Amino acid sequence: MQPIHKGGPVTRKTLAGRVLALLVALMLIAAACGSDSDSGDESGSDGTSGGDDAAAETQAGGDFIDLGTFVGDPPEHLDPALNTTLDAYQVINAVYDGLTDIDTSDPANPVIVPDVAESYEANDDATVWTFTIRDDQVFSNGEQITPSTFKASWDRAAQMAGDYSYLMSFIEGGIEVVEGDAEEISGVVANDDDMTLEVTLTEPYSNFDAVAGFQLFFPLPSEATDAADFTEWENGIMIGNGPFAMTEPRTDEEILLEKNDEWDGDYNGETWPDRLDTIKFVTTADPDTAYNSFEAGEGNDANIPPARTAEAQENYGTTLDVPILGSYHFQFNLEDPSVGGDDNLLFRQAVDQAIDRDEINEAVYSGSRTTSTGITPEGIPGFQADLCEFCTYDPEAAQAAFEEWEAAGNSQDGPLTIQFNRDAGHEPVVQIMVDNLAAIGIDAEADPMDSETYFSELADGACVFCRTGWFADYPTYDNFMYDLFHSDALGGNNYGFSNEEFDSLVDEAKQTTDKDEQADLFVQAEEILVNEEIGVVPINWYRGDYAYSDDIAVFPQTNFGLIVWEQVAFAA
């Protein structure tokens, strides 16, 4: 999971963003990282890609300047309780460790493993989970991490009621705190003597171990949980328990991290003592500016701008070989009368069929992405190819649908606004869409919005036809269906889709233990989303999009889009 999202810089997810959202049975990814002989990248030993970490000679430490994370605007939030973007999650994941993590050492078979938790177990019906916390865990300021640390952090996160707070509904008493009817989550019991955290769920959920490792549930120090104003925490020096630590408050221009000497290693017991000394995340104006600065030697990595993929692949190491479990799409707000409702179904169909996705992929991304035929990407258990009936470019059918919509007495009151976060590389995509729609008689116009607040505005109801994207928080089908389109997620990651039959199918799937039956239910739900309601227009599925300099020997990116910062290394 947000999970956190990314789509060009700043996409909403699920970082583990993404990380996570829940199936009733832990399932496996079928995606594997390939290699690119031109770029010299190879699949890493941990299931990531970026640099030949098996053979490269590396040097200890070093100061890394990142130009690829914050492009267009600085992050709106760095607080794990509030963040929803993969970009900010790149920082958060470097500063914090959670109860569990995702082991991608076998890319085709990722598994959830203990991290800050030494071990964990569930009762027979997966309604009660008990996590045993390792007794040697401390924050970078030396404060010990106990079960009470997690309880206080979860209570705080629920009280803050961020866009991911709907995940609290899985815990008994969680939604009461989110809604302001209680101050503590009744279903969370901390026993510091036994170092156990007992979590009682509202219903069976055998994949809660994945969710428990998501950023919303990260531990925070008492300075954060005891603060009079929780919202001020992210504006100071955020104390964490991960491989890196903040050294000074963030600014709009940069975020500086340094090696956390108190960190005792990841879930595999790897301490990575030679990890980078510092990481500086620099905010840049737009993708081309960032990439030009990278080429001038002013930084060690950058996102590859649209139309420069082949050039980057020829000249630098890249992560283009990494198949990302993520979707780039545009959502209709079905609550908006100009595009929603049964009367506008043919209009939405015309838009869907009029868009030339292959042209977008070739003209904007040099063919580096995969044209999508649904939302849920290949590699997620239950994936079904060619799910979408209207995602194939068919201008004649689009024209016919639009004319039938007009013949029924409908007309446009004004241009269809195509919303996107400005200066993040989406302008050429939207321009192609505007031209495609004009060709069949639909009046449309680009509507660039402030990148820093873009997703918060969408969550508040600003979406009409808005660009969004999603990197899986964890490898489950419902991380796409539930987190993005279930009615529970309205006001969070759902920007205006609500359908009772869809909700019912997703709810049933989450409680179904038979893998095949579960997948069938999720597919039925997605067919309602993309075919019956046409609530979303899929465009493509992501691949890695970082370039890194020749002096970097190891630059691993996971299938969830995250850079594994503790493993990044300079060449010797």
PyMOL commands that set and color helices and strands:
alter all, ss='L'
color gray80, all
select helices_A, chain A and resi 86-95+147-160+165-170+174-178+208-211+215-217+222-225+230-235+287-295+309-315+342-354+357-365+395-407+427-438+454-462+478-485+487-489+500-510+515-532+565-567
alter helices_A, ss='H'
color red, helices_A
select strands_A, chain A and resi 58-59+63-66+100-103+111-114+117-122+128-133+188-191+196-200+244-246+254-259+278-282+301-303+317-318+323-332+370-371+416-421+444-449+465-471+536-543+546-548+552-554+569-571
alter strands_A, ss='S'
color yellow, strands_A
deselect
rebuild
show_as cartoon
